Amino acid sequence: MAEKISLARIKKFGQTFEISIDPDLALKFKNKELTDVREVLQSEQIYSDVHKGLIISPAKLKEIFHTDDALKVAELIISEGEIQLTSEHRAKERGQKWLRLIEMIRRLSVDPRTNLPHPAERIEAALEQAKVHLDEHKPVEEQFDSIVTKLRPILPLKIEQKIMIVEIPTTFVGKSYQIVKNNSKILKEEWKSDGSWRIRMEVPAGFQQEFIDKLNAITHGECIIENE
């Protein structure tokens, strides 16, 4: 039996652009858990039809995406397009997101009555009572604040916030922008003359180290991070 090909696709100006992927790694890339798109791809080609092996020319990529860099186009297809998943993969992804949400709430918040974390079982029961449904197309981090707001009438929650000042070199601003936007509350930002991005932001105290690790991974340790 032929090996089943997993793919991601996007439509632009009536034309389909496809890539051959590892679906698990593609989901990690889409959720900002992976930064090197080459780890996701089974082939570094952009196709009009993966199954027929119809490769799109660099000239066509340049015309539509304003770049003929196949890796940059692949990043866009995964981030903004549709990742084709089997029902098994979708169920697995839903389960992983649900567990990540419970763990984030347990780790980032406390019960204000005791200043201790809520047990995972209590959090899950409250999520079910509040009829919380995760959006499969968005990272858990993007949905966290709205879910906590929905939970608070059922489960008392207190989240300590930390203020950080981060300066990101111009080379890494593009890759860092969504991570900063999705995982923090931007209080003030400044674009410096050399193109670097300086941000004063608020992040949950329990998420601070993970957030710092993500920024250091993307910028290869070249960002400047200060606690206020």
DRENMI-351941 format. One record per residue: residue number from 1; x, y, z of N, C-alpha, C in turn; residue in three letters. Coordinates in steps of 0.05 Angstrom, whole numbers, plus 5000, padded with zeros to 4 digits. Example, Ala and Ser with C-alpha at 12.3 -4.5 7.8 and 13.67 -1.06 7.14 Angstrom:
   i n_c1 n_c2 n_c3 ca_c1 ca_c2 ca_c3 c_c1 c_c2 c_c3  aa
   1 5264 4886 5156  5246  4910  5156 5264 4934 5156 ALA
   2 5257 4955 5142  5273  4979  5143 5258 5001 5157 SER
//
This chain:
   i n_c1 n_c2 n_c3 ca_c1 ca_c2 ca_c3 c_c1 c_c2 c_c3  aa
   1 5017 4976 5000  5000  5000  5000 5018 5025 5000 MET
   2 5011 5044 4983  5027  5069  4982 5025 5085 5008 ALA
   3 5047 5098 5015  5047  5114  5039 5029 5138 5035 GLU
   4 5012 5144 5055  4994  5166  5054 5009 5192 5057 LYS
   5 5004 5211 5039  5018  5237  5041 5001 5257 5056 ILE
   6 5013 5270 5076  5000  5291  5091 5008 5317 5079 SER
   7 4990 5336 5078  4997  5361  5065 4983 5385 5079 LEU
   8 4994 5408 5073  4982  5434  5081 4978 5450 5055 ALA
   9 4957 5466 5054  4952  5481  5029 4940 5508 5036 ARG
  10 4944 5526 5016  4932  5552  5018 4924 5560 4989 ILE
  11 4902 5576 4987  4893  5586  4961 4899 5616 4959 LYS
  12 4911 5624 4937  4916  5652  4932 4909 5658 4903 LYS
  13 4892 5678 4899  4885  5687  4872 4875 5663 4854 PHE
  14 4859 5646 4867  4848  5623  4852 4866 5600 4848 GLY
  15 4891 5601 4857  4910  5579  4853 4916 5566 4880 GLN
  16 4920 5540 4879  4926  5524  4903 4956 5520 4906 THR
  17 4966 5524 4930  4995  5519  4936 4996 5499 4958 PHE
  18 5011 5477 4954  5011  5455  4973 5040 5448 4980 GLU
  19 5043 5437 5005  5069  5426  5013 5064 5399 5027 ILE
  20 5084 5382 5025  5083  5355  5038 5096 5358 5065 SER
  21 5081 5349 5086  5089  5354  5114 5087 5329 5132 ILE
  22 5100 5332 5155  5094  5314  5178 5073 5328 5194 ASP
  23 5049 5317 5196  5027  5332  5209 5031 5340 5238 PRO
  24 5044 5322 5253  5049  5328  5281 5068 5352 5284 ASP
  25 5089 5352 5268  5109  5374  5269 5097 5400 5258 LEU
  26 5079 5397 5238  5066  5421  5227 5049 5434 5248 ALA
  27 5035 5418 5264  5018  5430  5285 5036 5444 5306 LEU
  28 5059 5432 5312  5077  5445  5331 5087 5471 5320 LYS
  29 5093 5472 5294  5102  5497  5281 5080 5518 5282 PHE
  30 5056 5510 5275  5033  5528  5275 5028 5539 5303 LYS
  31 5033 5523 5323  5028  5531  5351 5053 5544 5364 ASN
  32 5073 5551 5347  5097  5565  5356 5114 5548 5375 LYS
  33 5111 5521 5374  5128  5503  5390 5152 5494 5375 GLU
  34 5154 5501 5350  5176  5493  5332 5182 5517 5314 LEU
  35 5208 5523 5310  5214  5547  5295 5228 5542 5268 THR
  36 5238 5518 5263  5251  5511  5238 5232 5496 5220 ASP
  37 5222 5509 5199  5202  5496  5182 5214 5472 5167 VAL
  38 5240 5471 5164  5252  5448  5150 5247 5421 5164 ARG
  39 5243 5423 5191  5237  5398  5206 5209 5388 5199 GLU
  40 5192 5405 5189  5164  5398  5183 5161 5385 5156 VAL
  41 5178 5394 5137  5173  5388  5109 5184 5361 5101 LEU
  42 5169 5346 5085  5178  5322  5073 5193 5328 5047 GLN
  43 5188 5351 5035  5201  5360  5011 5201 5391 5012 SER
  44 5224 5403 5004  5226  5432  5004 5217 5444 4978 GLU
  45 5195 5433 4967  5183  5443  4942 5155 5453 4948 GLN
  46 5146 5472 4932  5118  5481  4934 5104 5470 4909 ILE
  47 5081 5458 4913  5067  5444  4892 5039 5457 4887 TYR
  48 5029 5453 4862  5001  5459  4857 4985 5434 4863 SER
  49 4998 5411 4862  4985  5385  4869 5007 5366 4879 ASP
  50 5008 5362 4905  5029  5345  4916 5027 5317 4905 VAL
  51 5003 5306 4903  4999  5278  4895 5008 5273 4866 HIS
  52 5005 5293 4850  5014  5291  4822 5043 5300 4818 LYS
  53 5055 5311 4839  5083  5320  4837 5086 5345 4820 GLY
  54 5065 5362 4818  5066  5386  4801 5079 5409 4817 LEU
  55 5104 5415 4811  5119  5436  4826 5113 5464 4814 ILE
  56 5110 5483 4832  5105  5511  4823 5132 5524 4820 ILE
  57 5135 5540 4798  5160  5552  4792 5167 5575 4811 SER
  58 5193 5581 4815  5201  5603  4831 5189 5630 4822 PRO
  59 5186 5633 4795  5174  5657  4784 5146 5661 4794 ALA
  60 5130 5639 4794  5103  5641  4804 5101 5647 4833 LYS
  61 5120 5635 4849  5121  5641  4878 5126 5671 4882 LEU
  62 5145 5682 4866  5153  5710  4868 5129 5728 4862 LYS
  63 5114 5720 4842  5091  5735  4833 5069 5736 4855 GLU
  64 5064 5714 4868  5042  5712  4887 5050 5720 4915 ILE
  65 5074 5711 4923  5082  5714  4951 5104 5735 4955 PHE
  66 5113 5747 4932  5134  5767  4933 5161 5756 4943 HIS
  67 5164 5730 4942  5190  5717  4948 5190 5691 4933 THR
  68 5214 5683 4924  5217  5656  4912 5230 5637 4931 ASP
  69 5232 5645 4957  5243  5627  4977 5222 5607 4986 ASP
  70 5225 5582 4978  5205  5562  4984 5200 5558 5014 ALA
  71 5221 5561 5030  5218  5557  5059 5200 5579 5071 LEU
  72 5204 5604 5061  5187  5625  5072 5158 5621 5063 LYS
  73 5154 5612 5039  5127  5606  5029 5115 5583 5046 VAL
  74 5131 5563 5051  5121  5540  5067 5113 5550 5095 ALA
  75 5128 5568 5107  5121  5579  5134 5093 5592 5132 GLU
  76 5089 5607 5111  5063  5621  5109 5040 5601 5104 LEU
  77 5045 5580 5088  5024  5560  5083 5016 5547 5109 ILE
  78 5036 5539 5126  5029  5526  5151 5015 5545 5170 ILE
  79 5025 5570 5172  5014  5589  5192 4987 5599 5184 SER
  80 4982 5603 5158  4957  5616  5150 4938 5597 5134 GLU
  81 4949 5575 5125  4933  5557  5109 4920 5534 5125 GLY
  82 4912 5514 5111  4898  5491  5122 4917 5467 5124 GLU
  83 4919 5455 5148  4935  5431  5151 4915 5408 5150 ILE
  84 4918 5390 5130  4900  5367  5128 4907 5346 5149 GLN
  85 4888 5340 5165  4893  5320  5187 4873 5298 5185 LEU
  86 4881 5274 5192  4863  5252  5195 4846 5256 5220 THR
  87 4824 5242 5222  4807  5244  5246 4823 5236 5271 SER
  88 4841 5217 5268  4858  5208  5290 4876 5231 5299 GLU
  89 4889 5245 5280  4906  5268  5287 4890 5290 5300 HIS
  90 4866 5295 5290  4850  5317  5301 4842 5311 5330 ARG
  91 4835 5286 5335  4828  5278  5363 4852 5280 5381 ALA
  92 4875 5272 5371  4900  5274  5387 4907 5303 5393 LYS
  93 4904 5320 5373  4910  5348  5376 4891 5361 5396 GLU
  94 4865 5354 5395  4846  5365  5414 4853 5357 5442 ARG
  95 4860 5331 5446  4867  5321  5472 4892 5335 5483 GLY
  96 4912 5339 5466  4937  5352  5475 4932 5381 5483 GLN
  97 4915 5395 5467  4909  5423  5474 4893 5425 5500 LYS
  98 4875 5406 5504  4859  5407  5528 4877 5403 5553 TRP
  99 4895 5384 5551  4914  5379  5574 4932 5403 5578 LEU
 100 4941 5415 5556  4958  5439  5559 4943 5462 5572 ARG
 101 4918 5465 5565  4902  5486  5578 4899 5482 5608 LEU
 102 4893 5457 5615  4891  5451  5644 4917 5456 5659 ILE
 103 4939 5447 5646  4965  5451  5659 4972 5481 5661 GLU
 104 4965 5497 5640  4971  5525  5641 4956 5539 5664 MET
 105 4930 5532 5667  4914  5544  5688 4925 5535 5715 ILE
 106 4933 5510 5718  4944  5500  5743 4970 5514 5750 ARG
 107 4987 5519 5730  5013  5530  5734 5014 5560 5737 ARG
 108 4996 5574 5723  4997  5603  5722 4979 5617 5743 LEU
 109 4961 5602 5755  4941  5614  5773 4941 5600 5800 SER
 110 4929 5614 5819  4925  5603  5846 4896 5608 5855 VAL
 111 4888 5593 5875  4862  5598  5888 4867 5622 5907 ASP
 112 4854 5645 5903  4859  5668  5920 4852 5664 5949 PRO
 113 4836 5643 5955  4828  5637  5983 4851 5623 5998 ARG
 114 4868 5608 5983  4889  5593  5996 4917 5600 5986 THR
 115 4918 5614 5963  4943  5620  5950 4958 5595 5941 ASN
 116 4942 5574 5936  4953  5548  5926 4941 5542 5899 LEU
 117 4955 5527 5882  4943  5520  5856 4919 5502 5859 PRO
 118 4900 5505 5841  4877  5486  5840 4887 5459 5829 HIS
 119 4876 5437 5839  4883  5411  5828 4872 5409 5799 PRO
 120 4886 5393 5782  4879  5390  5754 4850 5380 5751 ALA
 121 4842 5362 5769  4814  5351  5767 4793 5372 5771 GLU
 122 4799 5391 5790  4780  5412  5795 4778 5432 5772 ARG
 123 4801 5437 5760  4802  5455  5736 4787 5442 5713 ILE
 124 4791 5417 5708  4777  5404  5686 4747 5404 5690 GLU
 125 4738 5399 5715  4709  5399  5721 4698 5427 5716 ALA
 126 4713 5448 5724  4703  5475  5720 4702 5482 5690 ALA
 127 4721 5472 5674  4721  5477  5645 4696 5464 5633 LEU
 128 4690 5440 5642  4666  5426  5631 4641 5440 5639 GLU
 129 4640 5450 5665  4616  5464  5674 4612 5490 5659 GLN
 130 4634 5503 5653  4633  5529  5638 4629 5525 5608 ALA
 131 4628 5499 5600  4624  5492  5571 4645 5506 5554 LYS
 132 4671 5504 5563  4693  5516  5547 4699 5498 5524 VAL
 133 4702 5510 5500  4710  5496  5476 4734 5510 5464 HIS
 134 4756 5495 5460  4780  5506  5448 4777 5508 5418 LEU
 135 4787 5530 5407  4788  5534  5378 4812 5518 5368 ASP
 136 4807 5499 5351  4828  5482  5341 4849 5497 5324 GLU
 137 4841 5520 5314  4859  5534  5295 4876 5556 5309 HIS
 138 4874 5558 5335  4889  5578  5350 4905 5565 5372 LYS
 139 4930 5575 5377  4945  5565  5400 4930 5569 5426 PRO
 140 4934 5552 5445  4921  5554  5472 4927 5581 5484 VAL
 141 4952 5591 5481  4960  5616  5493 4942 5639 5484 GLU
 142 4934 5639 5459  4917  5661  5448 4889 5661 5461 GLU
 143 4880 5637 5470  4853  5634  5481 4852 5635 5511 GLN
 144 4876 5636 5524  4878  5633  5553 4862 5654 5568 PHE
 145 4866 5680 5561  4854  5702  5576 4823 5700 5575 ASP
 146 4812 5695 5552  4783  5694  5549 4772 5670 5564 SER
 147 4787 5648 5565  4777  5624  5579 4778 5629 5610 ILE
 148 4799 5642 5619  4801  5648  5648 4778 5666 5656 VAL
 149 4771 5686 5639  4748  5703  5645 4722 5687 5647 THR
 150 4719 5668 5630  4695  5651  5630 4695 5633 5655 LYS
 151 4718 5625 5664  4720  5606  5687 4716 5620 5714 LEU
 152 4723 5645 5716  4724  5658  5743 4698 5657 5758 ARG
 153 4674 5659 5746  4649  5657  5762 4646 5629 5775 PRO
 154 4660 5609 5764  4657  5582  5773 4681 5574 5791 ILE
 155 4705 5583 5783  4729  5575  5797 4745 5600 5804 LEU
 156 4748 5607 5829  4764  5631  5837 4793 5628 5827 PRO
 157 4802 5648 5812  4829  5647  5801 4843 5674 5806 LEU
 158 4869 5672 5813  4885  5696  5814 4911 5691 5799 LYS
 159 4918 5709 5781  4942  5706  5764 4960 5729 5769 ILE
 160 4984 5724 5780  5004  5744  5785 5017 5752 5759 GLU
 161 5020 5778 5755  5033  5787  5730 5061 5799 5735 GLN
 162 5078 5795 5716  5105  5807  5717 5109 5826 5694 LYS
 163 5123 5848 5699  5128  5867  5677 5157 5863 5668 ILE
 164 5161 5861 5642  5187  5857  5630 5192 5878 5609 MET
 165 5217 5884 5604  5225  5901  5582 5243 5884 5564 ILE
 166 5236 5881 5539  5250  5864  5520 5258 5881 5496 VAL
 167 5283 5877 5487  5292  5890  5462 5301 5868 5443 GLU
 168 5288 5867 5419  5293  5846  5399 5307 5858 5375 ILE
 169 5331 5847 5368  5345  5857  5344 5328 5856 5319 PRO
 170 5333 5874 5301  5316  5876  5276 5315 5849 5261 THR
 171 5337 5834 5261  5338  5808  5246 5317 5789 5255 THR
 172 5309 5790 5281  5290  5770  5292 5262 5781 5298 PHE
 173 5257 5806 5291  5231  5818  5297 5209 5803 5283 VAL
 174 5212 5796 5258  5191  5782  5243 5183 5756 5257 GLY
 175 5203 5740 5265  5197  5714  5278 5186 5717 5306 LYS
 176 5193 5739 5319  5186  5743  5348 5159 5756 5351 SER
 177 5150 5771 5331  5127  5788  5334 5102 5774 5344 TYR
 178 5095 5752 5331  5070  5737  5339 5073 5725 5366 GLN
 179 5097 5715 5373  5101  5703  5400 5097 5724 5421 ILE
 180 5108 5748 5417  5104  5770  5437 5074 5778 5438 VAL
 181 5062 5781 5415  5034  5790  5414 5015 5770 5426 LYS
 182 5020 5744 5421  5002  5723  5430 5006 5715 5460 ASN
 183 5029 5722 5471  5035  5711  5498 5040 5733 5519 ASN
 184 5035 5758 5512  5038  5779  5531 5019 5802 5526 SER
 185 5017 5820 5545  5001  5844  5541 5022 5867 5537 LYS
 186 5022 5878 5513  5041  5899  5507 5032 5926 5519 ILE
 187 5048 5937 5537  5042  5961  5551 5053 5986 5536 LEU
 188 5076 5982 5524  5089  6004  5509 5109 5991 5489 LYS
 189 5111 6003 5466  5131  5993  5447 5144 6016 5433 GLU
 190 5169 6011 5424  5185  6032  5411 5202 6019 5390 GLU
 191 5202 6031 5366  5219  6022  5344 5244 6039 5343 TRP
 192 5267 6028 5348  5292  6043  5350 5303 6048 5322 LYS
 193 5322 6067 5320  5333  6075  5295 5347 6053 5280 SER
 194 5357 6032 5294  5371  6010  5281 5351 5988 5273 ASP
 195 5325 5993 5277  5305  5973  5269 5297 5953 5291 GLY
 196 5311 5955 5314  5304  5936  5335 5278 5945 5349 SER
 197 5265 5926 5362  5239  5930  5374 5241 5928 5404 TRP
 198 5234 5950 5418  5235  5950  5448 5207 5950 5458 ARG
 199 5201 5931 5476  5173  5928  5485 5173 5927 5516 ILE
 200 5154 5941 5528  5148  5938  5556 5122 5922 5557 ARG
 201 5123 5899 5571  5101  5880  5569 5095 5868 5596 MET
 202 5071 5856 5597  5062  5843  5622 5057 5813 5615 GLU
 203 5068 5795 5631  5064  5766  5626 5057 5753 5653 VAL
 204 5042 5731 5652  5036  5717  5677 5062 5707 5690 PRO
 205 5065 5710 5716  5090  5703  5730 5097 5674 5725 ALA
 206 5078 5656 5724  5084  5628  5721 5093 5621 5693 GLY
 207 5088 5639 5674  5095  5634  5646 5120 5648 5638 PHE
 208 5131 5665 5656  5153  5682  5649 5178 5667 5639 GLN
 209 5186 5646 5653  5211  5632  5645 5207 5618 5618 GLN
 210 5183 5606 5614  5178  5593  5588 5178 5614 5565 GLU
 211 5167 5637 5571  5166  5659  5551 5195 5668 5544 PHE
 212 5211 5671 5565  5239  5679  5561 5254 5658 5544 ILE
 213 5249 5633 5551  5263  5611  5536 5255 5612 5506 ASP
 214 5229 5617 5501  5220  5619  5473 5234 5642 5458 LYS
 215 5235 5665 5471  5248  5688  5458 5278 5683 5453 LEU
 216 5291 5671 5473  5320  5665  5470 5324 5644 5447 ASN
 217 5306 5625 5445  5309  5605  5424 5306 5618 5396 ALA
 218 5287 5635 5393  5282  5648  5367 5304 5668 5360 ILE
 219 5315 5682 5380  5335  5703  5374 5363 5692 5379 THR
 220 5366 5667 5384  5392  5655  5390 5406 5669 5413 HIS
 221 5390 5677 5432  5401  5690  5456 5409 5719 5453 GLY
 222 5402 5731 5430  5411  5758  5424 5391 5780 5433 GLU
 223 5368 5772 5445  5350  5793  5455 5359 5801 5483 CYS
 224 5351 5826 5490  5358  5837  5516 5332 5836 5533 ILE
 225 5333 5823 5556  5310  5820  5573 5315 5831 5601 ILE
 226 5298 5848 5610  5300  5860  5637 5274 5857 5652 GLU
 227 5276 5852 5678  5252  5852  5695 5249 5880 5707 ASN
 228 5225 5890 5707  5220  5916  5719 5214 5914 5749 GLU
//
